Amino acid sequence: MKPGRSINFCPICGTPTQLVFSHDAERAKCPACRWTHFEDPKVAAAALVEDADQVLLVRRIYPPFRDCWGLPAGFVNAYEDPARAAERECREETGLEVQVESLLQVITGREHDLGADIILVYRCQVLGGTLQAGDDAGDAAFFQRDSLPPLAFRTTHSILGVEGNTCSPTE
């Protein structure tokens, strides 16, 4: 989706918006009440959970990259601490209770239309729980780093420091 095109009606008064150049960019603006739409960046949090030479991955059930594997991750909710979001996403997708140990990496740049602009990757340790897929994960498992399944996203490759083994995006 192109910036500025996501809002067709003013959320304040319901008037159809107009695309205008405002604050150095093209933005949706209400001609009636003068409200201007500023699109906020999407932020995601990911959990890197390692056990010896193994890494925790989840198999995606939704596009893009359906049936490909990646880190437990998801969008940060409004007013949510990103570290807690990483812990929550890991619990929802894997059944494991984890605790953030440290911020590992900040990745910028939206990889696909539905993706995040900023990804905060946290190194986490398992506190408990039972490994089982949930939420939007079709499977969850630990993999040896030398025998990883087909991976989703350039960011997954970057975080794990691997090349190749790429899955094709699905629609």
C-alpha positions, 0 to 999 in steps of 0.5 A, spaced: 500 500 500 502 506 498 503 511 504 497 516 504 492 512 501 490 508 507 485 512 509 479 514 505 474 517 510 476 522 516 476 518 523 473 524 526 468 527 522 467 522 516 468 526 510 472 523 504 479 525 505 483 528 500 490 527 498 495 533 499 502 534 500 503 536 507 509 536 512 514 533 506 509 528 504 503 526 500 498 525 506 490 524 507 487 530 509 480 532 511 477 538 507 472 539 513 475 539 520 483 539 517 485 532 520 491 529 517 493 522 517 500 521 519 502 513 518 505 510 524 511 505 523 509 498 524 513 495 530 514 487 531 518 483 536 522 477 535 524 472 540 531 468 539 531 462 543 537 457 543 539 451 546 546 449 545 546 449 538 539 449 537 534 454 535 527 455 536 523 456 530 515 456 528 512 454 521 508 460 518 500 458 517 499 465 513 502 468 507 507 471 506 512 465 506 506 460 508 509 453 511 516 456 511 520 457 518 522 463 522 523 466 529 517 467 534 515 474 532 509 479 531 507 486 532 507 490 538 501 492 541 500 500 542 502 501 549 506 494 550 513 494 552 516 491 546 520 486 550 514 483 553 511 483 546 517 478 544 515 474 550 508 474 549 509 472 541 513 466 543 508 464 548 502 464 543 506 461 538 510 455 541 507 454 548 513 456 552 514 461 557 520 465 556 524 471 559 528 476 555 535 477 557 537 482 552 536 486 546 540 483 540 538 486 534 534 492 531 532 491 524 529 496 519 526 496 512 519 493 511 520 486 507 513 486 504 507 490 504 504 486 511 510 487 514 514 491 520 518 497 519 522 496 525 523 489 528 526 488 535 530 482 536 531 479 543 535 473 546 530 469 550 531 464 555 526 458 556 523 459 563 517 453 562 511 451 558 510 445 553 513 446 546 506 446 542 504 450 536 499 455 537 496 462 534 499 463 527 504 457 527 502 450 524 508 447 528 514 449 533 520 446 534 528 446 535 533 445 530 540 444 529 543 450 526 547 446 521 540 443 519 535 448 518 528 448 515 526 453 509 526 459 512 522 465 511 524 472 511 531 476 509 531 478 517 530 471 519 537 469 515 540 475 518 538 474 525 541 467 524 547 468 520 545 463 515 545 464 507 541 460 502 535 455 505 530 460 503 523 459 502 519 462 496 514 467 498 506 465 498 500 469 496 
